[in-house]
Amino acid sequence: MALKYYFTHGPSELYFTVPDHIKNALNEKVGSISHRSSQFQGYFKHATKQLRLLLNIPETHHIVFTNSANEIWERLLQNCVKEHSLHFVNGAFSKKFHEFAIQLRKSPQKVEVPFGEGFTEKHLEIPENIEMVAVTQNETSAGVSFPLEYLPILRKNNPDALITVDAVSSVPYPNFDFSGIDSLYFSVQKGMGLPAGLGVWILNNRCIEKATQLENEGLSIGTYHSIPSLLKQAASFQTPATPNVLGIYLLGKVAEDMNRRGAEVIRQETNYKAAFMYQALENSPYFEPLVQEKQHRSKTVIVAKCLQKTPAEVLAYFAKKNMILGSGYGSYKSEQIRIANFPTHSKESFLMLVDLIEGM
Amino acid sequence: MALKYYFTHGPSELYFTVPDHIKNALNEKVGSISHRSSQFQGYFKHATKQLRLLLNIPETHHIVFTNSANEIWERLLQNCVKEHSLHFVNGAFSKKFHEFAIQLRKSPQKVEVPFGEGFTEKHLEIPENIEMVAVTQNETSAGVSFPLEYLPILRKNNPDALITVDAVSSVPYPNFDFSGIDSLYFSVQKGMGLPAGLGVWILNNRCIEKATQLENEGLSIGTYHSIPSLLKQAASFQTPATPNVLGIYLLGKVAEDMNRRGAEVIRQETNYKAAFMYQALENSPYFEPLVQEKQHRSKTVIVAKCLQKTPAEVLAYFAKKNMILGSGYGSYKSEQIRIANFPTHSKESFLMLVDLIEGM
């Protein structure tokens, strides 16, 4: 059986160096070492150092590990919001974050646009009492991006609010300016091309201060994965509980591989492949890009509406060639497909995909 | 360099079939498949089926996955305790669970005995208002076991309280009777011999009812990993967030391997190796078992006090032979060592260890 090749939106095709790193991990017995050993501290240090380089994370920001981005939503709300978070909602994941706030008995607000649409400058006016603004920089369900240039505007207009950015399915593509971001997070099974089971959370001292303030007011900010607990352990390159040690090891290795290629090269290639794919979709009688407004089109998760053929037929057509594309989110499954454009997806693989689209 | 062999208390030596399963996982592209695919549902189903067989889990109990046992402490307190949990504390981990309850603003109580000691029948009398009794069946820090025959007594004396059992470092050894247990949990990097990053939580309908009751009273029971959310997804062999897919795949494979060997055989071998090791420690002038009372001695995590030589010297002596033993917990590092006796540790490896003890 020929190997399948995954263009899914995450979990996705593993970064091409991962199998070799896993073999080395078995030889180094990474799965057996203590998470309190200097060997583990070395892996932690290496992963955070390579991430700083890859994502240009300044020393003002700390890096800690959780188990998923969903967990980070919960921790952010517990640690950084007493009552009022504001969520930019334009798809299933930004909506879910807003729902988490309700489940935690906060009083969240939202700025909402329809599925497949993005935000414009007029949406950036928000109420004064907001403690945390939640931006989903790349809505994985709808393939819509939040323009990076809006982040400094949000910061400027709301100097007291924490700005938190969900970059789950866009990292390592965007060139973030962390001076306007208090917290940013992602999970590793998307653009980083790693097996699922690890979340990465980047946060500054304003988040710590907020957590400490809430705790001093008598609120519970959680237990082992509260911000103070995560940071206390991270200061000595450790984690509060036994973490996904193999995941942290692999993250460091893959980030190092990506740094060897260079963040800027990855960015250019992503732009090139995205332009190429959107053009193919526009030219095909079988597809049309879901997102009309070009400025809002995600470069890393491309969502297409299916015309003439059903998504099931389309996915089956590609599957016959061992190319696995993503289905639309939830009920959009019956109308749409998703194609990931991550660093592991080579230009050659995209050429093949486009050839197949043209040959439909 | 010769491969090291880990007798540490977890993470520990991987079950000897794990490297092959990981190679197969790479071939099957387990790291790339969607967690909403039927392929993943198959892995989920397989893992829970094999666990039911291995641990003799009845249909009255559900199985869900979290990221760690620490997480399960937090989820238990959020979902099953309004105010009053009671914790049997005799080491660092049972103590931490009690502290989690304080951090979550509950009013926990504890029954405490000194480090290295176990509980006796006189400790089983507990107050009437307790909602959840937390038993650490195997205290990994001190190597002390809670006698299994006390569990039905606890249940009988406290029919309204939920009985929850921490079996983190004893599974799959104990032959639990689930009729007296409402919730039991473990993490996979101990006796199951897997890479860290996955918690397994077994729970019955009484836990669900309690969670629903608390939610109906207006309390927050968390978000994506609340009991209702975990069970809703588990009903279709899925998880609320993208899980450690590789971990769940490997768990199923290793549980299947263990079932092929048979739970009873594993139990007998564990007893044999434990008896052998405790005798060697008692006979050696360099060691003495920390736990005096034989009934309380853990079969799976054996803690020894070091005499004449420091623990650092002892660990270095074994490390020269590529055998990695565990250090004592926290500040006990300067007095004690720990030796794991998990299913992957063969009788032959224990014979070698004992030979080395006798040759000191």
Boltz contact constraints between the chains, C-beta under 6 A:
constraints:
  - contact:
      token1: [A, 4]
      token2: [B, 29]
      max_distance: 6.0
  - contact:
      token1: [A, 6]
      token2: [B, 32]
      max_distance: 6.0
  - contact:
      token1: [A, 8]
      token2: [B, 34]
      max_distance: 6.0
  - contact:
      token1: [A, 11]
      token2: [B, 32]
      max_distance: 6.0
  - contact:
      token1: [A, 13]
      token2: [B, 32]
      max_distance: 6.0
  - contact:
      token1: [A, 14]
      token2: [B, 31]
      max_distance: 6.0
  - contact:
      token1: [A, 14]
      token2: [B, 32]
      max_distance: 6.0
  - contact:
      token1: [A, 19]
      token2: [B, 26]
      max_distance: 6.0
  - contact:
      token1: [A, 26]
      token2: [B, 19]
      max_distance: 6.0
  - contact:
      token1: [A, 29]
      token2: [B, 4]
      max_distance: 6.0
  - contact:
      token1: [A, 31]
      token2: [B, 14]
      max_distance: 6.0
  - contact:
      token1: [A, 31]
      token2: [B, 195]
      max_distance: 6.0
  - contact:
      token1: [A, 32]
      token2: [B, 6]
      max_distance: 6.0
  - contact:
      token1: [A, 32]
      token2: [B, 11]
      max_distance: 6.0
  - contact:
      token1: [A, 32]
      token2: [B, 13]
      max_distance: 6.0
  - contact:
      token1: [A, 32]
      token2: [B, 14]
      max_distance: 6.0
  - contact:
      token1: [A, 34]
      token2: [B, 8]
      max_distance: 6.0
  - contact:
      token1: [A, 67]
      token2: [B, 67]
      max_distance: 6.0
  - contact:
      token1: [A, 68]
      token2: [B, 241]
      max_distance: 6.0
  - contact:
      token1: [A, 70]
      token2: [B, 224]
      max_distance: 6.0
  - contact:
      token1: [A, 70]
      token2: [B, 241]
      max_distance: 6.0
  - contact:
      token1: [A, 74]
      token2: [B, 223]
      max_distance: 6.0
  - contact:
      token1: [A, 100]
      token2: [B, 223]
      max_distance: 6.0
  - contact:
      token1: [A, 103]
      token2: [B, 223]
      max_distance: 6.0
  - contact:
      token1: [A, 104]
      token2: [B, 220]
      max_distance: 6.0
  - contact:
      token1: [A, 105]
      token2: [B, 220]
      max_distance: 6.0
  - contact:
      token1: [A, 195]
      token2: [B, 31]
      max_distance: 6.0
  - contact:
      token1: [A, 195]
      token2: [B, 246]
      max_distance: 6.0
  - contact:
      token1: [A, 196]
      token2: [B, 242]
      max_distance: 6.0
  - contact:
      token1: [A, 196]
      token2: [B, 245]
      max_distance: 6.0
  - contact:
      token1: [A, 197]
      token2: [B, 197]
      max_distance: 6.0
  - contact:
      token1: [A, 197]
      token2: [B, 244]
      max_distance: 6.0
  - contact:
      token1: [A, 220]
      token2: [B, 104]
      max_distance: 6.0
  - contact:
      token1: [A, 220]
      token2: [B, 105]
      max_distance: 6.0
  - contact:
      token1: [A, 223]
      token2: [B, 74]
      max_distance: 6.0
  - contact:
      token1: [A, 223]
      token2: [B, 100]
      max_distance: 6.0
  - contact:
      token1: [A, 223]
      token2: [B, 103]
      max_distance: 6.0
  - contact:
      token1: [A, 224]
      token2: [B, 70]
      max_distance: 6.0
  - contact:
      token1: [A, 241]
      token2: [B, 68]
      max_distance: 6.0
  - contact:
      token1: [A, 241]
      token2: [B, 70]
      max_distance: 6.0
  - contact:
      token1: [A, 242]
      token2: [B, 196]
      max_distance: 6.0
  - contact:
      token1: [A, 244]
      token2: [B, 197]
      max_distance: 6.0
  - contact:
      token1: [A, 245]
      token2: [B, 196]
      max_distance: 6.0
  - contact:
      token1: [A, 246]
      token2: [B, 195]
      max_distance: 6.0
